[in-house]
Amino acid sequence: MYLLIVTGLSGAGKSQALRNLEDMGFFCVDNMPGEMAGSFVQLCMRTVPPIDKAALVIDSRESVFRQDTEKTLHALDGLDVKYEVLFLDCRDDVLEMRYNETRRMHPMGHDIREAIRIERELLMALRERANYIVDTSKLKPVELTRVLQGTLVESGAHPFILICSSFGYKRGVPFEADIVLDMRFSPNPFYEPSLRHLSGLDKPVRDFVLSDPNVVMFLDDVTRMLHKLIPRFKEQGKHRLMVAFGCTGGRHRSVCAASEVYSRVKGVYHTKLIHRDLCSEAEDINQRFNGNGAD
């Protein structure tokens, strides 16, 4: 049996995620006290036929049951099945806007800004346990389904995942990133007319970016750093590490760097490659064909 623990900030989309997971074939339960998770697993395994994949929401509403995070984590550690944790995060300003628009009361109190701060503190330990962190700040409900399908590894067979990601600073730093590396020190392929409409996935752009010895040296250093850090992160119980490479738009230099590091480490760790702004930046470039923007 595969169990997915869905947690995260109120207003970040847990209810929508649960509906999406139901469509993906999960047996879903909302707002379950953590200490009941073991009984839930046993019940799923005793059904005929047994439930092979389930998802349950555990979040700050546990405070109603006087349940603290340590007790929740202890209960999860005692489960008879391997489980993974999906944490839905969101920027504070977006959460505040969502609550103001819906006029709902935050489970942590009437002062929304203070409630968000308190909830972040309560859920910090669960976030540290997360196998997957999804930032829903800019996601529409229909996009969340696509992200979940592309993010989840349902086998539960990999206790640690390394995520190599590219992004554009013009659209903001990924909220879920653990390590952010800036590729804007290298020459910009956008200003080469023959390369502008290509991406870091295309050989001419890769050759251009990697022709800079400083880039190669930087990527060598990053690879060595990851090999040194990942075992230490594992010792601390960390289940995921997201390394995000950024450039101005997220289509050329960052894509090349993330892809290069991914190719170097994918045989060593369970690794995933994500190019957040690759398509969005292509649309922008096409709209300003002769503009002065940057990659």
One Martini backbone bead per residue (centre of mass of N, CA, C, O) as a GRO file, in nm:
protein
  295
    1MET     BB    1   0.098   0.035   0.019
    2TYR     BB    2   0.015   0.379  -0.053
    3LEU     BB    3   0.099   0.683   0.130
    4LEU     BB    4  -0.041   1.017   0.137
    5ILE     BB    5   0.059   1.313   0.286
    6VAL     BB    6  -0.142   1.598   0.327
    7THR     BB    7  -0.008   1.928   0.350
    8GLY     BB    8  -0.029   2.265   0.486
    9LEU     BB    9  -0.157   2.557   0.411
   10SER     BB   10  -0.409   2.753   0.453
   11GLY     BB   11  -0.510   2.809   0.113
   12ALA     BB   12  -0.311   2.618  -0.079
   13GLY     BB   13  -0.502   2.346  -0.180
   14LYS     BB   14  -0.592   2.073  -0.038
   15SER     BB   15  -0.879   2.020  -0.143
   16GLN     BB   16  -0.804   2.016  -0.442
   17ALA     BB   17  -0.594   1.790  -0.420
   18LEU     BB   18  -0.791   1.572  -0.320
   19ARG     BB   19  -0.966   1.573  -0.575
   20ASN     BB   20  -0.736   1.495  -0.766
   21LEU     BB   21  -0.661   1.226  -0.625
   22GLU     BB   22  -0.928   1.089  -0.675
   23ASP     BB   23  -0.894   1.097  -0.989
   24MET     BB   24  -0.615   0.916  -0.943
   25GLY     BB   25  -0.724   0.674  -0.726
   26PHE     BB   26  -0.761   0.779  -0.445
   27PHE     BB   27  -0.808   0.734  -0.106
   28CYS     BB   28  -0.980   0.993   0.078
   29VAL     BB   29  -0.890   1.201   0.372
   30ASP     BB   30  -0.999   1.453   0.587
   31ASN     BB   31  -0.892   1.562   0.879
   32MET     BB   32  -0.668   1.374   1.036
   33PRO     BB   33  -0.545   1.253   1.301
   34GLY     BB   34  -0.232   1.133   1.336
   35GLU     BB   35  -0.295   0.897   1.553
   36MET     BB   36  -0.500   0.757   1.321
   37ALA     BB   37  -0.325   0.648   1.083
   38GLY     BB   38  -0.282   0.351   1.161
   39SER     BB   39  -0.582   0.266   1.153
   40PHE     BB   40  -0.625   0.346   0.858
   41VAL     BB   41  -0.427   0.147   0.734
   42GLN     BB   42  -0.556  -0.113   0.842
   43LEU     BB   43  -0.828  -0.070   0.704
   44CYS     BB   44  -0.723  -0.069   0.411
   45MET     BB   45  -0.594  -0.365   0.432
   46ARG     BB   46  -0.887  -0.512   0.508
   47THR     BB   47  -1.003  -0.470   0.259
   48VAL     BB   48  -1.232  -0.582  -0.014
   49PRO     BB   49  -1.022  -0.490  -0.165
   50PRO     BB   50  -0.740  -0.355  -0.112
   51ILE     BB   51  -0.593  -0.055  -0.059
   52ASP     BB   52  -0.322   0.081  -0.256
   53LYS     BB   53  -0.416   0.399  -0.238
   54ALA     BB   54  -0.366   0.684  -0.018
   55ALA     BB   55  -0.512   0.993   0.126
   56LEU     BB   56  -0.420   1.240   0.382
   57VAL     BB   57  -0.508   1.503   0.596
   58ILE     BB   58  -0.254   1.700   0.772
   59ASP     BB   59  -0.288   1.975   1.003
   60SER     BB   60  -0.354   2.251   1.204
   61ARG     BB   61  -0.631   2.119   1.308
   62GLU     BB   62  -0.499   1.944   1.536
   63SER     BB   63  -0.534   2.148   1.773
   64VAL     BB   64  -0.818   2.048   1.855
   65PHE     BB   65  -0.664   1.771   1.975
   66ARG     BB   66  -0.393   1.848   2.112
   67GLN     BB   67  -0.187   1.820   1.867
   68ASP     BB   68   0.135   1.778   1.802
   69THR     BB   69   0.390   1.739   1.583
   70GLU     BB   70   0.552   1.515   1.728
   71LYS     BB   71   0.315   1.316   1.747
   72THR     BB   72   0.266   1.295   1.448
   73LEU     BB   73   0.548   1.190   1.366
   74HIS     BB   74   0.540   0.941   1.547
   75ALA     BB   75   0.294   0.812   1.410
   76LEU     BB   76   0.422   0.790   1.125
   77ASP     BB   77   0.671   0.613   1.208
   78GLY     BB   78   0.457   0.368   1.297
   79LEU     BB   79   0.400   0.275   1.029
   80ASP     BB   80   0.349  -0.015   0.806
   81VAL     BB   81   0.412   0.198   0.582
   82LYS     BB   82   0.510   0.363   0.328
   83TYR     BB   83   0.559   0.718   0.304
   84GLU     BB   84   0.444   1.041   0.190
   85VAL     BB   85   0.503   1.403   0.161
   86LEU     BB   86   0.275   1.670   0.089
   87PHE     BB   87   0.352   2.018   0.044
   88LEU     BB   88   0.157   2.311   0.061
   89ASP     BB   89   0.245   2.619  -0.066
   90CYS     BB   90   0.253   2.988   0.002
   91ARG     BB   91   0.225   3.302  -0.020
   92ASP     BB   92   0.121   3.534   0.200
   93ASP     BB   93  -0.025   3.735   0.008
   94VAL     BB   94  -0.207   3.518  -0.124
   95LEU     BB   95  -0.345   3.411   0.126
   96GLU     BB   96  -0.468   3.681   0.214
   97MET     BB   97  -0.636   3.723  -0.042
   98ARG     BB   98  -0.808   3.464  -0.027
   99TYR     BB   99  -0.942   3.531   0.248
  100ASN     BB  100  -1.063   3.805   0.166
  101GLU     BB  101  -1.240   3.695  -0.070
  102THR     BB  102  -1.399   3.463   0.109
  103ARG     BB  103  -1.435   3.534   0.424
  104ARG     BB  104  -1.274   3.343   0.583
  105MET     BB  105  -1.165   3.169   0.856
  106HIS     BB  106  -0.890   3.116   1.016
  107PRO     BB  107  -0.787   2.851   1.219
  108MET     BB  108  -0.580   3.067   1.384
  109GLY     BB  109  -0.769   3.326   1.324
  110HIS     BB  110  -0.859   3.659   1.249
  111ASP     BB  111  -0.562   3.730   1.203
  112ILE     BB  112  -0.423   3.648   0.918
  113ARG     BB  113  -0.122   3.719   0.938
  114GLU     BB  114  -0.078   3.578   1.215
  115ALA     BB  115  -0.192   3.299   1.136
  116ILE     BB  116   0.022   3.234   0.924
  117ARG     BB  117   0.265   3.245   1.110
  118ILE     BB  118   0.176   3.023   1.307
  119GLU     BB  119   0.140   2.796   1.099
  120ARG     BB  120   0.428   2.780   0.999
  121GLU     BB  121   0.544   2.688   1.269
  122LEU     BB  122   0.372   2.428   1.306
  123LEU     BB  123   0.468   2.309   0.999
  124MET     BB  124   0.781   2.287   0.976
  125ALA     BB  125   0.833   1.983   1.032
  126LEU     BB  126   0.664   1.879   0.793
  127ARG     BB  127   0.826   2.022   0.575
  128GLU     BB  128   1.093   1.869   0.638
  129ARG     BB  129   0.948   1.581   0.556
  130ALA     BB  130   0.913   1.641   0.269
  131ASN     BB  131   0.908   1.512  -0.062
  132TYR     BB  132   0.696   1.742  -0.145
  133ILE     BB  133   0.689   2.076  -0.291
  134VAL     BB  134   0.414   2.303  -0.354
  135ASP     BB  135   0.361   2.597  -0.531
  136THR     BB  136   0.038   2.780  -0.548
  137SER     BB  137   0.049   3.090  -0.612
  138LYS     BB  138   0.022   3.044  -0.959
  139LEU     BB  139  -0.205   2.830  -0.946
  140LYS     BB  140  -0.441   2.671  -1.101
  141PRO     BB  141  -0.652   2.418  -1.055
  142VAL     BB  142  -0.583   2.277  -1.330
  143GLU     BB  143  -0.266   2.283  -1.275
  144LEU     BB  144  -0.244   2.098  -1.025
  145THR     BB  145  -0.286   1.829  -1.161
  146ARG     BB  146  -0.031   1.835  -1.337
  147VAL     BB  147   0.172   1.864  -1.104
  148LEU     BB  148   0.101   1.606  -0.950
  149GLN     BB  149   0.153   1.405  -1.182
  150GLY     BB  150   0.463   1.512  -1.215
  151THR     BB  151   0.559   1.462  -0.902
  152LEU     BB  152   0.468   1.194  -0.826
  153VAL     BB  153   0.592   0.895  -0.650
  154GLU     BB  154   0.410   0.609  -0.590
  155SER     BB  155   0.604   0.383  -0.477
  156GLY     BB  156   0.797   0.474  -0.228
  157ALA     BB  157   1.115   0.382  -0.301
  158HIS     BB  158   1.225   0.685  -0.243
  159PRO     BB  159   1.372   0.854   0.027
  160PHE     BB  160   1.521   1.036  -0.202
  161ILE     BB  161   1.513   1.366  -0.367
  162LEU     BB  162   1.643   1.530  -0.655
  163ILE     BB  163   1.596   1.870  -0.765
  164CYS     BB  164   1.621   2.010  -1.087
  165SER     BB  165   1.599   2.363  -1.154
  166SER     BB  166   1.441   2.614  -1.349
  167PHE     BB  167   1.447   2.985  -1.372
  168GLY     BB  168   1.299   3.315  -1.352
  169TYR     BB  169   1.334   3.616  -1.198
  170LYS     BB  170   1.082   3.763  -1.328
  171ARG     BB  171   0.896   3.523  -1.162
  172GLY     BB  172   1.058   3.428  -0.937
  173VAL     BB  173   1.145   3.249  -0.673
  174PRO     BB  174   1.126   2.946  -0.570
  175PHE     BB  175   0.967   2.855  -0.281
  176GLU     BB  176   1.084   2.537  -0.276
  177ALA     BB  177   1.371   2.612  -0.256
  178ASP     BB  178   1.694   2.536  -0.111
  179ILE     BB  179   1.880   2.607  -0.366
  180VAL     BB  180   2.025   2.905  -0.511
  181LEU     BB  181   2.139   2.968  -0.853
  182ASP     BB  182   2.325   3.209  -1.040
  183MET     BB  183   2.356   3.258  -1.411
  184ARG     BB  184   2.417   3.583  -1.467
  185PHE     BB  185   2.743   3.565  -1.512
  186SER     BB  186   2.672   3.486  -1.797
  187PRO     BB  187   2.627   3.491  -2.107
  188ASN     BB  188   2.356   3.596  -2.322
  189PRO     BB  189   2.176   3.432  -2.570
  190PHE     BB  190   1.956   3.644  -2.644
  191TYR     BB  191   2.177   3.839  -2.800
  192GLU     BB  192   2.158   3.600  -3.004
  193PRO     BB  193   1.965   3.570  -3.273
  194SER     BB  194   2.012   3.251  -3.326
  195LEU     BB  195   1.924   3.183  -3.000
  196ARG     BB  196   1.664   3.318  -2.887
  197HIS     BB  197   1.445   3.075  -2.982
  198LEU     BB  198   1.590   2.902  -2.807
  199SER     BB  199   1.731   2.662  -2.576
  200GLY     BB  200   1.897   2.476  -2.326
  201LEU     BB  201   1.818   2.208  -2.505
  202ASP     BB  202   1.993   2.321  -2.724
  203LYS     BB  203   2.297   2.288  -2.861
  204PRO     BB  204   2.379   2.583  -2.930
  205VAL     BB  205   2.330   2.686  -2.640
  206ARG     BB  206   2.508   2.491  -2.486
  207ASP     BB  207   2.769   2.566  -2.629
  208PHE     BB  208   2.766   2.860  -2.544
  209VAL     BB  209   2.757   2.828  -2.234
  210LEU     BB  210   3.000   2.600  -2.215
  211SER     BB  211   3.232   2.791  -2.336
  212ASP     BB  212   3.244   2.889  -2.051
  213PRO     BB  213   3.470   2.820  -1.805
  214ASN     BB  214   3.306   2.928  -1.561
  215VAL     BB  215   3.066   2.737  -1.591
  216VAL     BB  216   3.210   2.470  -1.567
  217MET     BB  217   3.335   2.524  -1.290
  218PHE     BB  218   3.067   2.571  -1.144
  219LEU     BB  219   2.939   2.288  -1.204
  220ASP     BB  220   3.159   2.129  -1.068
  221ASP     BB  221   3.116   2.251  -0.785
  222VAL     BB  222   2.819   2.171  -0.752
  223THR     BB  223   2.856   1.866  -0.775
  224ARG     BB  224   3.046   1.836  -0.534
  225MET     BB  225   2.858   1.960  -0.325
  226LEU     BB  226   2.630   1.751  -0.347
  227HIS     BB  227   2.799   1.500  -0.268
  228LYS     BB  228   2.850   1.620   0.023
  229LEU     BB  229   2.554   1.704   0.124
  230ILE     BB  230   2.348   1.472   0.090
  231PRO     BB  231   2.440   1.282   0.319
  232ARG     BB  232   2.378   1.495   0.539
  233PHE     BB  233   2.079   1.527   0.484
  234LYS     BB  234   2.005   1.231   0.538
  235GLU     BB  235   2.099   1.228   0.836
  236GLN     BB  236   1.864   1.459   0.895
  237GLY     BB  237   1.597   1.344   0.730
  238LYS     BB  238   1.599   1.430   0.440
  239HIS     BB  239   1.390   1.383   0.134
  240ARG     BB  240   1.465   1.666  -0.004
  241LEU     BB  241   1.623   1.848  -0.291
  242MET     BB  242   1.626   2.184  -0.420
  243VAL     BB  243   1.784   2.296  -0.719
  244ALA     BB  244   1.804   2.636  -0.836
  245PHE     BB  245   1.829   2.778  -1.156
  246GLY     BB  246   1.902   3.118  -1.255
  247CYS     BB  247   1.762   3.360  -1.472
  248THR     BB  248   1.589   3.595  -1.613
  249GLY     BB  249   1.367   3.388  -1.776
  250GLY     BB  250   1.420   3.056  -1.800
  251ARG     BB  251   1.562   2.933  -2.100
  252HIS     BB  252   1.882   2.911  -2.106
  253ARG     BB  253   2.102   2.900  -1.872
  254SER     BB  254   1.933   2.743  -1.655
  255VAL     BB  255   1.861   2.499  -1.831
  256CYS     BB  256   2.146   2.408  -1.886
  257ALA     BB  257   2.241   2.372  -1.590
  258ALA     BB  258   2.024   2.174  -1.487
  259SER     BB  259   2.075   1.956  -1.706
  260GLU     BB  260   2.373   1.905  -1.645
  261VAL     BB  261   2.348   1.816  -1.349
  262TYR     BB  262   2.143   1.594  -1.395
  263SER     BB  263   2.331   1.415  -1.581
  264ARG     BB  264   2.547   1.370  -1.345
  265VAL     BB  265   2.329   1.251  -1.098
  266LYS     BB  266   2.102   1.039  -1.195
  267GLY     BB  267   2.281   0.771  -1.120
  268VAL     BB  268   2.291   0.832  -0.795
  269TYR     BB  269   2.007   0.966  -0.781
  270HIS     BB  270   1.693   1.051  -0.726
  271THR     BB  271   1.584   1.238  -1.014
  272LYS     BB  272   1.457   1.569  -1.105
  273LEU     BB  273   1.332   1.766  -1.389
  274ILE     BB  274   1.273   2.130  -1.397
  275HIS     BB  275   1.102   2.378  -1.618
  276ARG     BB  276   0.920   2.639  -1.532
  277ASP     BB  277   0.983   2.887  -1.778
  278LEU     BB  278   1.020   2.784  -2.069
  279CYS     BB  279   0.736   2.848  -2.207
  280SER     BB  280   0.676   3.135  -2.109
  281GLU     BB  281   0.929   3.267  -2.242
  282ALA     BB  282   0.862   3.196  -2.534
  283GLU     BB  283   0.612   3.374  -2.549
  284ASP     BB  284   0.752   3.642  -2.486
  285ILE     BB  285   0.952   3.640  -2.726
  286ASN     BB  286   0.737   3.626  -2.951
  287GLN     BB  287   0.597   3.903  -2.870
  288ARG     BB  288   0.914   4.038  -2.868
  289PHE     BB  289   1.100   3.981  -3.121
  290ASN     BB  290   1.241   4.295  -3.111
  291GLY     BB  291   1.321   4.318  -2.830
  292ASN     BB  292   1.498   4.396  -2.502
  293GLY     BB  293   1.496   4.151  -2.360
  294ALA     BB  294   1.551   3.866  -2.153
  295ASP     BB  295   1.616   3.532  -2.055
   0.00000   0.00000   0.00000
